[in-house]
Amino acid sequence: MNRFAQLFNALDATTKTGAKTEALAQYFRDAPKPDRVWTIALLSGRRPKRAANSTELRAWAAEAAGLPDWLVDESYPIVGDLAETIALILPPTQTRSNLSLTGWIDTLIALTGQSIEARRAGVLAAWNSLATEERFLFNKLITGGFRMGVSGGLMTRALAQATGVDQSQLAHRLMGNWDPATTDFDDLISDADQTTSTRPYPFALASGVEDVAELGPVTDWLAEWKWDGIRGQLINRPGAFALWSRGEELITDRFPEFDVLARALPQGCVLDGEVVVWGDSAPAPFALLQKRITRKTVPKKLLADAPARFLAYDLLELSGRDLREAPLATRRQALDTMIAALPAGLPIAASPVVVAPDWVGLAGLRASARDKMAEGLMLKRLSAPYHTGRKRGDWYKWKLDPYTVDAVMIYAQSGHGRRATLFTDFTFAVWDGPDLVPFTKAYSGLTDAEFRQITDWVKKNTIERFGPVRSVPAELVFEIAFEGIAQSPRHKSGIALRFPRMLRWRRDKPVAEIGTLDELRALL
């Protein structure tokens, strides 16, 4: 664990990409191979199951530190991170352990599912044999909130630097459903047979665009609707049919209506596209799709009420041949030919191309995106290959302006990480007749300077405390942006916003002039 703690400190001590890359590359050269595998897993979002919940950890830490529960609870919002709070309040270590990162993760895996007495004894023993920094990382592993400030691209770059394997090949090999507890490092980075694998390709991502006129002739670009669904890759290789989300989650079982595509699609193909719930002639609201996402098994009624369709954007593999280096124009023609040859009535279609003679005409079509249940347009250079990750210049998202509403802050909570000492997470309300009704939360969109000003105000104007949350007078008004809105019986307001964030602090606007719940309902 000491070597892993040294890596964490090296990454935390710099914001320079080159220094982070070198620190990771050196670790991937020197660390024991099982530790390398677990580090790759942690950096790519694969974590062991939680051995204890937050309530248990707080109680055990208070007991070990000889502190009353209320003092631990008061310390947490000041520090801003439970794992760090616990590491700081525990008494000095009595013994030191030489267990590696893999050894400690094996310990956590062994504790998972045991009685509360066994888990408590195991966690207390671990705390008593780790230094403060190691305790912090151990706690992060327990809580499942592990972050190291390293992107997937930076991690694969460092791994390529350490192993000599091409970065794009590594990115592909690290995709899919591999288990760090049973995977060998050499097998992980080796060029395994792809023909029968369900492993997806790394997704190509788009950048935002401000001025489309700078992109050159509109004829150089393919425009298509930016659907509000689940981006995914549909894989149909010999003996292997799978649907992967962009978050590298295997979601095949959640969409059983796609099983028919395993027989209909040609063998050895991979499609990039969007999973949507399909209405009569257009996608249904995302809220219906969300019901499908949250269900591991889908009842017949939900299948009937919210039928899914795969809208294909791109063809990445055909007859077992990787097409990603071919121009988009070639890939799209092959995709259209494949889809046209399929029997009618299947839950798949090519995402329609949006055609206009110039950018002005395309802007006019883009304005109708919400009528088609889309968020705007995607612009893809016809001559471009299918990139790994976000490579600016070939793929852009030309989204509609978001919905906005003015609202007042009524609750504030401190942030996490480098913003742990600031109040950054806020609850907002709008008018419902004479009453203020909370309707959303937001934590992004303001500058650090603004967050510091708001933090000073919150400290001086706190009315009540509810653990880490403080209620404040309804005085500070903000403009809230959001991408969509849906009915939600789980919320007091009856609505839920999609991707809410703060656009600006409306110092010029009194609370009496903020938005109303009726105005928001009118958007449903």
N, C-alpha and C positions, 0 to 999 in steps of 0.2 A: 504493500500500500504506500510505502514511503516513496518509491519511484513514481507512482501515479500522482501522489501529492506534489512532487517536484514538477511534474508536467503541468498540473493544474496551476501552480503558482507562476510558472513561466508564461503560460497563456494569459493568465489574469494580469500579469505585470506589464503587458504591452498591447497597444492597439495597432501595431504595424503588422501587416499581413505577412511580410517576409519573415519576420521574427517568429510569428506563430507557426508558419509552415516549417521552418527549420527545427523548432522545438519538437513538433510532432514527428517530423522525419527522423530525428535522432532517437526519439522514443521507439518508433517502429523498427529501427535498426537494432536497438539494444535490449528492449524489454523482453521478458519471457514470451514465447509465442502465444500461450493461452491468454496472457494479459493483453497482448496486441489485439487478439480477436475480441475480447470483451470491450476494449477501448473503442474499437471500430463500431461495435454494437451500440455502445452508449452514445456515441456521437451521431449515429444514424437512427436514434430513437428506440432502440431495442433495450428494454430494461427488465430486470428480474421482477417477479410479482412482489407486491408489498408484503413484508413480514409483520408489519404493525401499522396501525393507523395513527393519525396525528394526536388524537385524544390520549391514546395509550402512551405515546412517546412523551407528551407533556407531563403526564402523571409520573412516569418512571424517572424523568429528568428532575422533576421537583423533589421526588423522594431521594434520589442520589445526591442532589445538591443540598438537601436539608432546607429547602425554601418552600414557603406556602404557595399554593396553586395560584392565588391572585397575583403574586409578585411575578411569577413566570408569565402569566397572561398579560400583565402590564409591560413586561420586557419585550414580548414578541413584536408588538407594533412599532416599538422604538427601533429595534434591530431590523425589522422588516422581513425576516426569514427565519422560519422555525428551526431548520437544521443548524443555522449559525447560532441562534439563541441558545439551543441546547448545548452546542459545543463550547460556548463561552461560560455557561453557568456551572458546568460539571466540575467537580473537584479535581485536583492534579492526578495524573496517571500513577498507579502503583507499580505496574509492570509494563514492559513494552513487547509487542508482538512483532514477529518477522513475517507474518502471513502476507502473501502477495494480494494484488487486486482480485485475482481469480479465487484465491483462498477465502477472502471475505465474502465474495459473491456466493460461493458455494455454501458458506455458513448461513447467509440470508436465505438461500433457497431451501436449505435443510430446516430452517425455523418456520418457514411458511406452512400454515395449516396446523401447527402444533398448538397445544393448550396455551392459554394466556400466561400461566406460570412458567412454562418452558421458554416461551418467547421473551418474557421479561428477564429471566435469568440469562438468556443468551445475549440480549441487547446490553444489559448491565455489564456483563463480562467483557463484551467488545469495547464499550466505552472506557472500561478500566484498563485497557491495554493499548489504547491508541492516543497519539499526541493530538493536540487541539485541531490542527489542520486536517489530520487523518479522520478525526471524529466527525468533522464537518462533512467530508466526502462520504463517510459511512452513513451519516444521517441522510444525505441526499439520495443515496442508493436505496435506503429504507423507504423514504417518502415518495420516491418515483419522480421527484422534481429535479432530476439531474440536468444541468446545463453547463456548457463550457465555453460558450461564445464562439463556437467554431462551426462554420457552414459545412454542408456536405461537400461542396466543391473544394474548399480549402483542405478538408480531410483527405479526399482522394488525391489532391495534388501532392500533399505530403507523403502519402502512401506510395505514389508513383515515384517520387524522388527517392524514397528509401528502398524500393524494390526494383526499380528499372522497368516496371511494367507500364504501358501506355495508360494515361489517366482516363481516357474515354473507355478503354477496355475494363479498367478497374471499376469505374462507375457502373458499368453494366453487370459485372460479376457480383457487386455488392447489393444489387437489387434483389427483390424476391424474398422468399420465406425460408431463411436459414436460421438455425438455432445456435447461438454463441456457446451454449453449454456443450454441444457435441461437434462443433465445426473445427477442423484443423486449419491453422493459418495458411499453410501451403496449399491446401485444397481450396481455400476461400479465394486466393488470388490466382489460382491456376486457370487455364483456359478449358473449362469443362465443356462437355458436349452440350450444345444448345438445342439440338434438333428435337429432343424429347422433353425439354425443360419447360416449366411454366414461368420461368423468369422473364419479367418485362424488361423493356429498354428504359434507360433514363429518359425522363420526359423533357421535351423542349418547352421553354417558358418564354413569355412575352414581356416586353417593357411597355410602359405607358408612352403615349405620344401626345404632344401639344399641338404642333403645326404640321398637318399632313402635307401641305404644299411643299415642304422641304424634302419629301420622300421621292420626288421625281414624278415621271408619268404614271398615271393611275393604271395604265396597261401593264406595268411591271409587277403589279400586285394582285393577289387573290384576296378578295374580301368575303367574309362569311360572318354569320351572326355569332355573337358571343353569348352562348347559352348559359343559363344559370342552373347548372346541374352538378354532377360529379364527374370530373375529368377521369378518364380511365383508359386502360389498354385491354383489348379483347384478344386473347391468345388462343389459337387453334393449331396446335402441333400434334404429330402422331402420338396418340395416347395421352395427350395433355391439353385440357381445355380450362381456361381460367380467365377471370376478370379481376384486374388489379386497379385500385384507386391511385391517384397521384401521390397520396400519402403512404404508398407501399403497403396497403392493406388488402388482403385477399377477400373479395366481396362476392365471389361467385355464388355462394349459397343464398345470398340475399336477393338474388334476381333469378329465380328458377325458370322464368319464361325465356331466358337466354339459352337454356340447355339445348333447344332445338337448333341453335346456330352451330353446335359442335358437329352436327351431321350435314348442315347446309353449306357452311363455309368451306372453301378448299383447305386441304391440309397444308400446314407449314405457312400460315399467315398470321400477322399481328397487325391490329388496327388501333389507331389512336382516335379517341372520340369522347363524347359526352353522354353520360347516362341521364335521362330525363324521364319524368312521368309524362305520358303522352295523352293529350286530350283529343278532341275531334280532328283538329288540323294544326295544332301547335302544342308546345310543351305546357303543362299545367304549372301552377305556382310551386315554388321550391318547398313550401310547407308540406305538400303531399309527398314529395320525395323524401323529406326528412323522416316521415313516418316509416318509410322503407329502410332508411339507414340505421335506425335505432333498433330494428328487429333482427334477431339472429335467425328466427324462423318466421316465414311470412304466411299468415292464414289466408284461406281462399278468398274471404271477403275483401281483404286489403289488396290481394292480387287483382281482383275484379275492379275495385274502386280506384286503384292507382297503378295501372299497367305501365311498365317501363319500356323504353325504347333506347337503342344505342344509335346515336347520331355520329357517324364516322367522319372524321376530319382528314385522316391520313392513312396511308398504307406503308408500314415500316418493314414488313417482311412478306415475301411471296414465294411459295414453293421452297421454303427453307432458306431463301437468299435475303440477306440484309440489304434493304433498299435505301437506308438512311442517307447515304452519300449522293444518291441521285437527286436531280433538281425536283422541287416541289411539283412543277408542271407535269413531270413524268410520273411521279408517285400518284398525283391526283387523277390523272387519266387512267392509270391502272386500277385505282380504287373505284372510279365510276364504272369501269368495265366489269369489275367483279360484282359490284352491287346490282348492276343491271341484269346480270345472269342469274341472280337468285330467284327462287319462287316467290310469288306474291304472298303477302300476309305475314311475313316474318317481322319480328320486333327489331328491325335494323333498317337504316336508310343513310344515304350520304347526306351530310349537312349541306344545305343548299348554298350555292355560290351567289353572292350579291353583286350584280353588275350595274355599272353606271358609266357614262361616257367621260366623266371628269370628276374631280374631287368635290365640286359643288353639288353635282347630282348625287354622289355617294353620301355627302353630308345630309342631304334631304332624306335619303332612305334610312340613314342612321337615326334620324329623329323619330322614326316610327318603331324603333326597336322594342319599346315597352309594350306596344300593341301585339308584338309577336312573342312576348314573354322572354325577351333577350335584354342583355345589359348594355348593348352597343354592338360594335363590329370588331372583328379580328382582321388584321392586315398582315399578309404573309408574302414575302418576296418569292415570285415564281421560280427564280433561278437558285433559291437557297436549298442547302441540304437540311436534314433534320438534326438540329444541334442538340448537344447535351446541356441541359440547364438553360440559363438566361444569357444569351449572346446578343447584345444590342445591335440593331441594324437590319435584321431580317424578319423579326416577328414583333408586331405591336398590337396592343389592345387599345382601341379607340372607344372608350366607354362614354355613355351619357353622363351628364352632370348628375350628381346624387340628389335625392330628396333632401330638404332641410327643414328644420323647425327650431324656433327659439324656445329654450327651456331654462328652468332655474335649478341650481344645485341645492339638494337638501341633505345629502350624506356624503362624507368623505372618508377615504381609507388610504393608508400609506401604500406605496408601491413595493417593488421587489428589486433585488440586485443593486445596481448603482443608484436607483431612485428609492431605496428603502427608507431614507430619512425624509422623503417628501410625500405629501399627500397628492396622489395622482389618479386614484380610482374613485370616480364620483357617480352618485345616483342623481338622476334628474327628474323633474316633475313638470307637468303642464296643467292648465286649468281644466277642471271638469265642473262647469257651473261656478259656484263660489269656492270650490275646494281645489287644493293642489293634489294631484294624483301622480305617484311615481310611475314611470313608464319605461325607463331604460337606464343602463349603465354605460359608461365610456371611460377610457383611460389613456387615449392617445390623441394627438393633434396639436398640443400646445408645446411651447418651448420650455426649456429648463428654467429660464428666468421667470416665465409666467407661473410655472409650478411652484417655484420658490415664493413668489408673492402670494399665491393662493394658500400655500402651507402656513405662512405667517398669519394670514387672515383666519384660517381655520383654528389655529392654536389660540388666537385671541377671542374667538367667537363661538367656541364649542358650547352647545347646550347640554347634550348628554353623550355618554360613551356606552357603546355596546361591543365590548371586546375591542377589536382593532378599528371599529367603525365609530365615527363621530357624527352626530346630527348638528346641523348648523342653521342659522336663520336663512330664510328663503330670500336672498338678496343678490347673489352673483348669477348673472344671466349669460348663457353660452348658446352659440349656434351649433346645433347638432346635425351632422350629415349622416345619411344612411342609404343603403342600396335597395332595400325593399321592406315591406311591412306585411304582417299576416296576423290573423286572429289567433289568440292564445288564451284559452280558459285557465291556464296555470298562473297567469299574471293578473294582478288586481286591476290593471288598466284594460285588460282584455285584448291587448295587442303585444306583438313582439317585433322588434326592428332587426334588420339584417345588416351586419357590419356597421354598427353605430360608432361614430368618433366625433371629436370636437373640432369644428372648423375654425372658430375664433371665440374669443372672450368679448361679449357684447357689453362693454362698459357704458355704452351710450343708451342702453335700453332698460327701462324700468320693468319690474316684475309684472306690473299690471298689463303690459303689452306683449307678454310671451304667448306662445301658441296654445291651442286648446285640444282636448281629446277628440272633439267632434271633427276638427280639421284633419287630424291624423286618421280617424275612421273613414273619412271621405276618400282616402287614398287606397283603401282596401279593394 
